[in-house]
C-alpha cells in the first residue's frame, strides 16, 4: 500500500460539512484527529471454568460461539461499531473489511 503509515492505516481526508446550519467544517474536528483509539476485531467468545483453562496446553482448541464465515465484531474503545470479514493484507498479516456499520443505541451506556 503506498502512502500507508507505519501502523498500516491510511488517513482518510476530512471533507467540509455543507448545508446544515451550525454543522461547521473539518477544521472543527482537527482537535480530535490525533486522539488514539483502540480498535479490536473479535472473532468469537468462549466461557469456561478456571480449571478447564488451566488444563489447556499447546495445540488445544477453544471452541468459539461463532460459525465459520460469520461476521466478526469490530469494537472501537470497547464499543461495538461495525461488523466485518477477516481478510489477508500481506502474506502474513490479517485485516478486517467492514461490511456493516452498527447504529449506536444512545439509550444504553
N, CA and C of each residue as an Amber inpcrd file, in Angstrom:
protein
   327
   0.8320000  -1.1780000   0.0000000   0.0000000   0.0000000   0.0000000
   0.8760000   1.2410000   0.0000000   0.7440000   2.1120000  -0.9520000
   1.5460000   3.3160000  -0.9540000   0.8790000   4.3730000  -0.0970000
   1.7040000   5.1690000   0.5990000   1.1720000   6.2270000   1.4340000
   0.6600000   5.7620000   2.7720000   0.8670000   4.4990000   3.1110000
   0.3950000   3.9810000   4.3970000   1.2920000   4.4740000   5.5040000
   0.7300000   4.6480000   6.6640000   1.5320000   4.9990000   7.8120000
   2.1760000   3.7400000   8.3510000   3.0570000   3.8810000   9.3250000
   3.7960000   2.7630000   9.8890000   2.8860000   1.6940000  10.4800000
   1.7210000   2.0770000  11.0160000   0.8250000   1.1060000  11.6390000
  -0.1040000   0.4310000  10.6370000   0.0300000   0.7460000   9.3450000
  -0.7520000   0.0590000   8.3340000  -2.0580000   0.7380000   7.9710000
  -2.3540000   1.8690000   8.5800000  -3.6000000   2.5660000   8.2910000
  -3.3110000   3.7890000   7.4510000  -4.2120000   4.0730000   6.5320000
  -4.0920000   5.2820000   5.7380000  -5.0660000   6.3140000   6.2750000
  -4.6130000   7.5660000   6.4770000  -5.5420000   8.5910000   6.9490000
  -6.5950000   8.8890000   5.8920000  -7.7990000   9.1210000   6.3460000
  -8.8980000   9.4660000   5.4520000  -9.0130000  10.9790000   5.4480000
  -8.9460000  11.6080000   4.2790000  -9.0290000  13.0640000   4.2480000
 -10.3810000  13.5630000   4.7260000 -10.3470000  14.6240000   5.5090000
 -11.5850000  15.2180000   6.0110000 -12.2120000  16.0580000   4.9120000
 -13.5290000  16.0960000   4.8920000 -14.2370000  16.9400000   3.9380000
 -15.1210000  17.8960000   4.7110000 -15.3960000  19.0230000   4.1230000
 -16.2250000  20.0050000   4.7950000 -17.6780000  19.5620000   4.8270000
 -18.3440000  19.8370000   5.9380000 -19.7690000  19.5750000   6.0520000
 -20.4870000  20.7830000   5.4870000 -21.4300000  20.5490000   4.5980000
 -22.0980000  21.6700000   3.9510000 -23.6020000  21.5710000   4.1070000
 -24.2510000  22.7320000   4.1020000 -25.6910000  22.7770000   4.0080000
 -26.4480000  22.6870000   5.3140000 -25.8050000  22.2800000   6.4060000
 -26.5120000  22.1600000   7.6680000 -26.0940000  23.2960000   8.5830000
 -27.0380000  24.1470000   9.0000000 -26.6740000  25.2580000   9.8670000
 -26.0470000  24.7500000  11.1610000 -24.9300000  25.3820000  11.5560000
 -24.2750000  25.0230000  12.8070000 -23.4210000  23.7750000  12.7210000
 -23.2550000  23.1920000  11.5200000 -22.5020000  21.9460000  11.4100000
 -20.9940000  22.1670000  11.3940000 -20.5040000  23.3390000  10.9670000
 -19.0790000  23.6260000  10.9780000 -18.3540000  22.9510000   9.8390000
 -17.0140000  22.9610000   9.9160000 -16.1780000  22.3700000   8.8770000
 -15.2480000  21.3450000   9.4870000 -14.4340000  20.7380000   8.6390000
 -13.4710000  19.7510000   9.1300000 -12.4860000  20.3760000  10.1000000
 -12.2570000  21.6790000  10.0230000 -11.3440000  22.3460000  10.9610000
 -11.8450000  22.2430000  12.3990000 -13.1680000  22.1200000  12.5610000
 -13.7250000  21.9690000  13.9020000 -13.3270000  20.6340000  14.5260000
 -12.9740000  19.6680000  13.6930000 -12.6140000  18.3370000  14.1770000
 -11.1080000  18.1260000  14.2900000 -10.3000000  19.1020000  13.8940000
  -8.8480000  18.9480000  13.9380000  -8.3450000  18.5250000  15.3100000
  -8.9790000  18.9790000  16.3630000  -8.5250000  18.6670000  17.7230000
  -8.6640000  17.1870000  18.0610000  -9.5610000  16.4750000  17.3980000
  -9.7770000  15.0690000  17.7330000  -9.0240000  14.1040000  16.8260000
  -8.4520000  14.5730000  15.7290000  -7.7900000  13.6790000  14.7850000
  -6.6080000  12.9260000  15.3810000  -5.9160000  13.4950000  16.3450000
  -4.7240000  12.8650000  16.9160000  -5.0120000  12.0640000  18.1780000
  -6.2720000  11.9150000  18.5530000  -6.6080000  11.1410000  19.7470000
  -6.5410000   9.6590000  19.3990000  -5.7030000   8.8980000  20.1220000
  -5.6150000   7.4600000  19.8180000  -6.8610000   6.7100000  20.2930000
  -7.2870000   5.7240000  19.5120000  -8.3940000   4.8520000  19.8910000
  -7.9250000   3.4150000  19.7390000  -8.5030000   2.5150000  20.5120000
  -8.1780000   1.1070000  20.4170000  -9.2170000   0.4240000  19.5430000
  -8.7590000  -0.2490000  18.4980000  -9.6490000  -0.9580000  17.5840000
  -9.4040000  -2.4520000  17.7730000 -10.4800000  -3.2070000  18.0070000
 -10.3860000  -4.6500000  18.2190000 -11.3620000  -5.3590000  17.2980000
 -10.9380000  -6.4940000  16.7670000 -11.8170000  -7.3510000  15.9790000
 -11.9790000  -8.6520000  16.7500000 -13.1990000  -8.9550000  17.1560000
 -13.4790000 -10.1320000  17.9840000 -14.0040000 -11.2500000  17.0880000
 -13.2450000 -12.3360000  17.0150000 -13.6370000 -13.4850000  16.1970000
 -14.7750000 -14.2550000  16.8350000 -14.8180000 -14.2790000  18.1480000
 -15.8380000 -15.0150000  18.8860000 -15.4660000 -15.0480000  20.3600000
 -16.3260000 -15.6720000  21.1490000 -16.1050000 -15.7350000  22.5920000
 -16.3480000 -17.1520000  23.0770000 -15.7550000 -17.4430000  24.2260000
 -15.9650000 -18.7350000  24.8780000 -15.9700000 -18.5070000  26.3800000
 -16.7630000 -19.2960000  27.0910000 -16.8020000 -19.2450000  28.5480000
 -16.3650000 -20.6000000  29.0680000 -15.4650000 -20.5760000  30.0580000
 -15.0070000 -21.8290000  30.6500000 -14.5890000 -21.5860000  32.0880000
 -14.5190000 -22.6460000  32.8320000 -14.0860000 -22.5650000  34.2210000
 -12.5660000 -22.4630000  34.2660000 -12.0640000 -21.8920000  35.3490000
 -10.6240000 -21.7440000  35.5080000  -9.9340000 -23.1080000  35.4300000
 -10.5530000 -24.1310000  35.9940000  -9.9450000 -25.4620000  35.9540000
  -9.7850000 -25.9460000  34.5160000 -10.7550000 -25.6500000  33.6500000
 -10.6460000 -26.0200000  32.2360000  -9.5470000 -25.2130000  31.5570000
  -9.4690000 -23.9320000  31.8920000  -8.4590000 -23.0570000  31.3170000
  -7.0560000 -23.5440000  31.6640000  -6.8630000 -23.9690000  32.9020000
  -5.5490000 -24.4190000  33.3370000  -5.1280000 -25.7310000  32.6750000
  -6.0790000 -26.4950000  32.1830000  -5.7790000 -27.7610000  31.5140000
  -5.3790000 -27.5720000  30.0540000  -5.5910000 -26.3740000  29.5140000
  -5.2540000 -26.1190000  28.1150000  -3.7470000 -26.1580000  27.9240000
  -3.3280000 -26.7290000  26.8520000  -1.9070000 -26.7810000  26.5250000
  -1.7080000 -26.3980000  25.0820000  -0.4650000 -26.4680000  24.6720000
  -0.1260000 -26.1440000  23.2790000  -0.9320000 -27.0400000  22.3390000
  -1.5530000 -26.4440000  21.3450000  -2.3420000 -27.1930000  20.3660000
  -3.7980000 -27.3850000  20.7670000  -4.1670000 -26.9600000  21.9750000
  -5.5560000 -27.0950000  22.4150000  -6.4560000 -26.2040000  21.5540000
  -7.6690000 -26.6360000  21.3260000  -8.6360000 -25.8760000  20.5500000
  -9.7310000 -25.3840000  21.4810000  -9.9870000 -24.0860000  21.4460000
 -11.0760000 -23.4950000  22.2300000 -12.1960000 -23.1690000  21.2490000
 -13.3420000 -23.7930000  21.4400000 -14.4750000 -23.5760000  20.5450000
 -15.1200000 -22.2300000  20.8530000 -15.3030000 -21.4280000  19.8160000
 -15.9050000 -20.1080000  19.9610000 -17.3850000 -20.1670000  19.6260000
 -18.0950000 -19.0930000  19.9640000 -19.5460000 -19.0340000  19.7550000
 -19.9320000 -18.5850000  18.3440000 -19.0100000 -18.6100000  17.3990000
 -19.2780000 -18.1860000  16.0240000 -19.0750000 -19.3430000  15.0700000
 -19.7460000 -19.2390000  13.9360000 -19.5920000 -20.2270000  12.8770000
 -18.5880000 -19.7010000  11.8590000 -17.9770000 -20.6170000  11.1270000
 -17.0380000 -20.2630000  10.0770000 -17.7510000 -19.3790000   9.0540000
 -17.1400000 -18.2580000   8.6980000 -17.7240000 -17.3580000   7.7160000
 -18.6440000 -16.3010000   8.3100000 -18.9730000 -16.4230000   9.5960000
 -19.8360000 -15.4410000  10.2510000 -19.0370000 -14.1550000  10.4860000
 -19.7000000 -13.0280000  10.4480000 -19.0450000 -11.7280000  10.6070000
 -18.3740000 -11.6060000  11.9730000 -17.2540000 -10.8920000  12.0060000
 -16.5760000 -10.5990000  13.2620000 -17.0540000  -9.2380000  13.7580000
 -17.0290000  -9.0420000  15.0670000 -17.4210000  -7.7630000  15.6580000
 -16.2130000  -6.8460000  15.7190000 -16.4090000  -5.5800000  15.3510000
 -15.3470000  -4.5850000  15.3830000 -15.6960000  -3.5640000  16.4580000
 -14.8030000  -3.4330000  17.4260000 -15.0120000  -2.5220000  18.5440000
 -14.0140000  -1.3780000  18.4620000 -14.4550000  -0.1840000  18.8120000
 -13.5780000   0.9640000  18.9860000 -13.7570000   1.4200000  20.4210000
 -12.6680000   1.3950000  21.1800000 -12.7030000   1.7210000  22.6110000
 -13.7930000   0.9300000  23.3330000 -13.8380000  -0.3690000  23.0780000
 -14.7660000  -1.3000000  23.7200000 -16.2330000  -1.0510000  23.3890000
 -16.4980000  -0.3360000  22.3270000 -17.8790000  -0.1050000  21.8880000
 -18.0490000  -0.7070000  20.4930000 -19.0530000  -1.5610000  20.3500000
 -19.3160000  -2.1860000  19.0580000 -19.7190000  -1.1180000  18.0470000
 -18.9680000  -1.0320000  16.9410000 -19.2610000  -0.0210000  15.9300000
 -19.5370000  -0.6100000  14.5550000 -19.0670000  -1.8420000  14.3170000
 -19.2330000  -2.4180000  12.9820000 -19.0710000  -3.9300000  13.0270000
 -19.3970000  -4.5550000  11.9110000 -19.1370000  -5.9840000  11.7100000
 -18.3820000  -6.1050000  10.3990000 -17.5960000  -7.1650000  10.2810000
 -16.8080000  -7.2930000   9.0700000 -16.3030000  -8.6910000   8.8320000
 -15.4400000  -8.8010000   7.8390000 -14.8570000 -10.0720000   7.4350000
 -13.3470000  -9.9930000   7.5620000 -12.7430000 -11.0970000   7.9670000
 -11.2910000 -11.1770000   8.0640000 -10.7210000 -11.3310000   6.6570000
  -9.6900000 -10.5400000   6.3430000  -9.0380000 -10.6000000   5.0360000
  -7.5280000 -10.6760000   5.2370000  -6.8230000 -11.1920000   4.2320000
  -5.3750000 -11.2210000   4.2830000  -4.8560000  -9.9430000   3.6490000
  -3.9960000  -9.2170000   4.3720000  -3.4560000  -7.9570000   3.8810000
  -2.1530000  -8.2130000   3.1290000  -1.2210000  -8.8990000   3.7540000
   0.0440000  -9.3050000   3.1420000   0.1190000 -10.8110000   3.2720000
   1.2750000 -11.3580000   2.9790000   1.4320000 -12.8030000   3.1040000
   1.2820000 -13.2810000   4.5380000   1.5490000 -12.4230000   5.5080000
   1.4970000 -12.8640000   6.9000000   0.7560000 -11.9080000   7.8380000
  -0.0960000 -11.0640000   7.2850000  -0.8430000 -10.1180000   8.1140000
  -2.3310000 -10.2130000   7.8020000  -3.1310000 -10.0280000   8.8450000
  -4.5820000 -10.0570000   8.6820000  -5.1570000  -8.6650000   8.8350000
  -6.3200000  -8.4590000   8.2790000  -7.0570000  -7.2160000   8.4240000
  -8.5410000  -7.5330000   8.4870000  -9.3460000  -6.5050000   8.6360000
 -10.7920000  -6.6750000   8.6880000 -11.4250000  -5.6840000   7.7230000
 -12.3010000  -6.1800000   6.8690000 -13.0740000  -5.3270000   5.9840000
 -14.4340000  -5.0900000   6.6260000 -14.7940000  -3.8310000   6.8210000
 -16.0900000  -3.5260000   7.4220000 -17.1920000  -3.7750000   6.4060000
 -18.1760000  -4.5610000   6.7970000 -19.2950000  -4.8660000   5.9100000
 -20.5970000  -4.2490000   6.4070000 -20.6280000  -3.8560000   7.6720000
 -21.8470000  -3.3030000   8.2530000 -21.4780000  -2.3570000   9.3930000
 -22.0400000  -1.1590000   9.3760000 -21.8660000  -0.2150000  10.4750000
 -23.0220000  -0.4300000  11.4420000 -22.7000000  -0.5600000  12.7240000
 -23.7230000  -0.7950000  13.7460000 -24.2040000   0.5570000  14.2480000
 -25.5140000   0.7610000  14.1930000 -26.1040000   2.0120000  14.6660000
 -25.9570000   2.0960000  16.1770000 -25.5640000   3.2580000  16.6630000
 -25.3950000   3.4640000  18.0930000 -26.7560000   3.5690000  18.7770000
 -26.9020000   2.8700000  19.8910000 -28.1130000   2.9610000  20.7120000
 -27.7980000   3.9500000  21.8300000 -28.2530000   5.1740000  21.6850000
 -27.9300000   6.2370000  22.6470000 -28.4980000   5.9730000  24.0320000
 -29.4880000   5.0990000  24.1470000 -30.1140000   4.8090000  25.4310000
 -29.2820000   3.9160000  26.3260000 -28.3310000   3.1520000  25.7640000
 -27.5470000   2.2340000  26.5900000 -26.1250000   2.7380000  26.7150000
 -25.6250000   2.8090000  27.9190000 -24.2440000   3.2380000  28.2070000
 -23.6270000   2.3790000  29.2250000
